[in-house]
Amino acid sequence: MRLLWKLLRRHVSMAQLLGFFLANWIGLTIILLSAQFYYDVRPLFGESDSFFKKQYLVISKPVNTLGSLLGSKGTFSSGDIQAIEEQPFTKSVGAFSSSLYDVSMSAGMFGTNMNIQTEMFFESVPDGYIDIDLSEWKYLPGSKIIPIILPKNYLNLYNFGFAQSRNLPRLSEGVLSMLSLKIYISGSGKRDVFEGRIVGFSNRLNTILVPDAFMTWANDYYAAGRKKEPSRLIVEVTNPADEAIVKYMDAHRYEVEGDDLESGKTAWFLKIIVGIVFFVGFVITLLSFYILMLSIFLILQKNTGKIQNLMLIGYSPRKVALPYQLLVLFLNILVSILAVTVVWNVHLAYVEEIRQIYPSFGNGSLLPIFVILLILFVFISLFNIFVIHKKVKRIWNGNL
């Protein structure tokens, strides 16, 4: 083997091999780094928040000037709801029920003679979408106590806006939960007074919620005969960051409350950018592969006479091709080791930067790049070995 290599290496161009090495190293590094980066940061966009029981989106139709002038209701029909239910990203769909009667509320402020009175509204959703303890979330027809869930941002608005501007005491969730509210409901010639009891604060739903059982009873009692299609839907999805949701909502011009959909859009653009970078790295790798094969073919072409003579004196095509195959295999191994080393160091650097923003960010795993590297290494090496062997056989058969 040593003697055979000495005979064949005389026409090996180091410049060509170095060109292949650098191009292949750059291309492979780009491929592995883009795959590793996407794998590492994907949980920041795709995983569910452990604070939430379920993943859902609150959607509505846009309100515009032309639609308002033409009397557009901006509500969801049964066909709209059915179409959303049939989407692959949908697990369930619930409709918001709105109060069809008049509601007002009064409340006295602690430590002051001030009494707040305001008109308001109620909404309800199916109980399965509520994110608090449901043990107190009950209503029986005839009861004068109404459980209420307020948006947490209402409390923030009071504490950091209204109370601060009027030198009123700030209220915690616990204190406000002890506050008794007077609720006045009227409709269809009937008027009653209820006691509102705050049982929780929601970070997810930006509305004043009452139990669905109360809403059904009150609409039937105070607004008999009136029906209204829902203007908002609550959609439980498998993953709020799924780009299919973004496409569907944009296609139907639905508006999504909160920032879950924005996370989905960010994840979508991230995937596109990583895909472009991955493609660039793949093209560079293919070009380097082409450079290598061209170099090998040129070497074989220059050594045609020697190769024919070696096979005439008894060397098989397999033995003659072996030195070139080992050379390619060695270069592929060296390129792979250097590419993994670079990716590992870059991975450690950006993980530390991300931890400055997200302290709970994990270390990640290098498993995806090893899987990709193994697939590329095996495919490219086997293909190189096959092509070199086939070229040597063509020389032996006289097909130059």
Rosetta blueprint (number, residue, H / E / L):
1 M L
2 R H
3 L H
4 L H
5 W H
6 K H
7 L H
8 L H
9 R H
10 R H
11 H H
12 V L
13 S L
14 M H
15 A H
16 Q H
17 L H
18 L H
19 G H
20 F H
21 F H
22 L H
23 A H
24 N H
25 W H
26 I H
27 G H
28 L H
29 T H
30 I H
31 I H
32 L H
33 L H
34 S H
35 A H
36 Q H
37 F H
38 Y H
39 Y H
40 D H
41 V H
42 R H
43 P H
44 L H
45 F H
46 G H
47 E L
48 S L
49 D L
50 S L
51 F L
52 F L
53 K L
54 K L
55 Q L
56 Y E
57 L E
58 V E
59 I E
60 S E
61 K L
62 P L
63 V L
64 N L
65 T H
66 L H
67 G H
68 S H
69 L H
70 L L
71 G L
72 S L
73 K L
74 G L
75 T L
76 F L
77 S L
78 S H
79 G H
80 D H
81 I H
82 Q H
83 A H
84 I H
85 E H
86 E L
87 Q L
88 P L
89 F L
90 T E
91 K E
92 S E
93 V E
94 G E
95 A E
96 F L
97 S E
98 S E
99 S L
100 L L
101 Y L
102 D E
103 V E
104 S E
105 M E
106 S E
107 A E
108 G E
109 M L
110 F L
111 G L
112 T L
113 N L
114 M L
115 N E
116 I E
117 Q E
118 T E
119 E E
120 M E
121 F L
122 F L
123 E E
124 S E
125 V L
126 P L
127 D H
128 G H
129 Y H
130 I L
131 D L
132 I L
133 D L
134 L H
135 S H
136 E H
137 W L
138 K L
139 Y L
140 L L
141 P L
142 G L
143 S L
144 K L
145 I E
146 I E
147 P E
148 I E
149 I E
150 L E
151 P E
152 K H
153 N H
154 Y H
155 L H
156 N H
157 L H
158 Y H
159 N H
160 F H
161 G H
162 F H
163 A H
164 Q H
165 S H
166 R L
167 N L
168 L L
169 P L
170 R L
171 L L
172 S L
173 E H
174 G H
175 V H
176 L H
177 S H
178 M L
179 L L
180 S E
181 L E
182 K E
183 I E
184 Y E
185 I E
186 S E
187 G E
188 S L
189 G L
190 K E
191 R E
192 D E
193 V E
194 F E
195 E E
196 G E
197 R E
198 I E
199 V E
200 G E
201 F E
202 S E
203 N L
204 R L
205 L L
206 N L
207 T L
208 I L
209 L E
210 V L
211 P L
212 D H
213 A H
214 F H
215 M H
216 T H
217 W H
218 A H
219 N H
220 D H
221 Y H
222 Y H
223 A L
224 A L
225 G L
226 R L
227 K L
228 K L
229 E L
230 P L
231 S L
232 R E
233 L E
234 I E
235 V E
236 E E
237 V E
238 T L
239 N L
240 P L
241 A L
242 D L
243 E H
244 A H
245 I H
246 V H
247 K H
248 Y H
249 M H
250 D H
251 A H
252 H H
253 R L
254 Y L
255 E E
256 V E
257 E L
258 G L
259 D L
260 D H
261 L H
262 E H
263 S H
264 G H
265 K H
266 T H
267 A H
268 W H
269 F H
270 L H
271 K H
272 I H
273 I H
274 V H
275 G H
276 I H
277 V H
278 F H
279 F H
280 V H
281 G H
282 F H
283 V H
284 I H
285 T H
286 L H
287 L H
288 S H
289 F H
290 Y H
291 I H
292 L H
293 M H
294 L H
295 S H
296 I H
297 F H
298 L H
299 I H
300 L H
301 Q H
302 K H
303 N L
304 T H
305 G H
306 K H
307 I H
308 Q H
309 N H
310 L H
311 M H
312 L H
313 I L
314 G L
315 Y L
316 S L
317 P H
318 R H
319 K H
320 V H
321 A H
322 L H
323 P H
324 Y H
325 Q H
326 L H
327 L H
328 V H
329 L H
330 F H
331 L H
332 N H
333 I H
334 L H
335 V H
336 S H
337 I H
338 L H
339 A H
340 V H
341 T H
342 V H
343 V H
344 W H
345 N H
346 V H
347 H H
348 L H
349 A H
350 Y H
351 V H
352 E H
353 E H
354 I H
355 R H
356 Q H
357 I H
358 Y L
359 P L
360 S L
361 F L
362 G L
363 N L
364 G L
365 S L
366 L L
367 L H
368 P H
369 I H
370 F H
371 V H
372 I H
373 L H
374 L H
375 I H
376 L H
377 F H
378 V H
379 F H
380 I H
381 S H
382 L H
383 F H
384 N H
385 I H
386 F H
387 V H
388 I H
389 H H
390 K H
391 K H
392 V H
393 K H
394 R H
395 I H
396 W H
397 N H
398 G L
399 N L
400 L L
